[in-house]
Amino acid sequence: MRTVTALDVRRHLGELLDAASAGERILIERDHRPMAVLISVEEAEQLDELGETREERMKRVHEAMDRLQALAKQMAKNRPPGAPGAVESIRLDREERTDQVLRAARGGRDPE
């Protein structure tokens, strides 16, 4: 599946429509997050023929969201007291990688 950005869609809509109508699936991302998939009309009709109504789809999506929220709560409960949150963990990880790069640039030596 080809991945394109929203900007690519604006710039190359005609080309992407031709590719999708020829059977190619195209994933559209915004800020590196998948947002939509462009597919042919025939594929969309086949999906609709699966028999799932919009209400059933929405119910399935809401159930998945509920499970994700329950998982997030469970993960929060299991986090050790005083442990950094997600944002702090990412910041610490970035600092550690920066230090590793700097050490490698100095030939493995720590600053004097």
N, C-alpha and C positions, 0 to 999 in steps of 0.2 A: 504494500500500500504506500503510495507516494504521500509525503507530508509537505504541506505548503503553509505559508503564513497568510494572515488575513490581507496583508499588503500584496502578496503574490496573487491572491484571488482578484484584487482590484486591478492589478496590472495585466493579468493573463486570463481573464474570465472566459473568453471565447475558446482559448486553447484547453482550459480545464473542463469546460462543458463538452468539448469534442472528446476528450479522453474519457470522461465519465460516461458519455453516451456509448462509447466503444467498450465499456465494461470495466474500466479501471476505477478502483476505489481511491478517493483522495481525502486524506485527513487534513482538516483545517485547524491550525493552532493559532492561539493568541497568547503572547507572553509565555511561550513554551508549554502551554496547557492545551490539550485537545479540546476543541469546542464543537466541531461538527464533522460529518463525513458526507462528501458529495458522491452520490451513486446514480446509476442510470434509473430512468423511469421504470424499466422492467424489473430491476432489483427491488425498487420500492414497492411495486405491486406485489411481488412475491412475499415481501415482508408483511404487507397488509393482509395477504391471504392466510397467514399463520393463524388468524382468527382472534388475535388479542385486541380487545377494544382499547380505546384511549383510557378509559377508566381503569381497566385491568393493568395497563402499563403504568399509570400514575400510582396505583396501589402498590405495585412492585417497586417502583422507585422510592416511595415513601417508606416502605418496609426496609429497603436497603439503607436509607438514611437513618432510620431508627436504630438499625444494627450498628452502623458506624458511630452514632452518638453513644450508644451503650459501650462500645469498645473504647472510645475515647475516655469515658468516665472510669472504666475498669483500669485502663492504663494509668490514669491520673492517681487512682487509689494505690496502685502497685509501685508507684514511683517512690523511692526512698526519701525520707525527710531531708530537706536541704539540698537535694539533687537539683541541678540546673534544669530549667525548662527547655523547650525546643529552641527558642531563639538564642538563649544563652549557650546551649550546646553547640549550635551552628557557629556562633561567634568564637567560642573556644577552639573548635575544630579548625576554623580558618586561621586563627592565630598560630596554632600548632603547625599547620601546613606551611604557613609563611616562614616560621622559624626553621622548618626542615629545608625549605628552598634556600634560605640564607646560609644555613650551615653547609649545604652542598656547594653553594657558590664559593664559599671560603675553603673548599677542599676538606670539609668535615670538621674544621676547627671551630670551636666556640669563640666568640669575641673576647678579646683580652681586656 
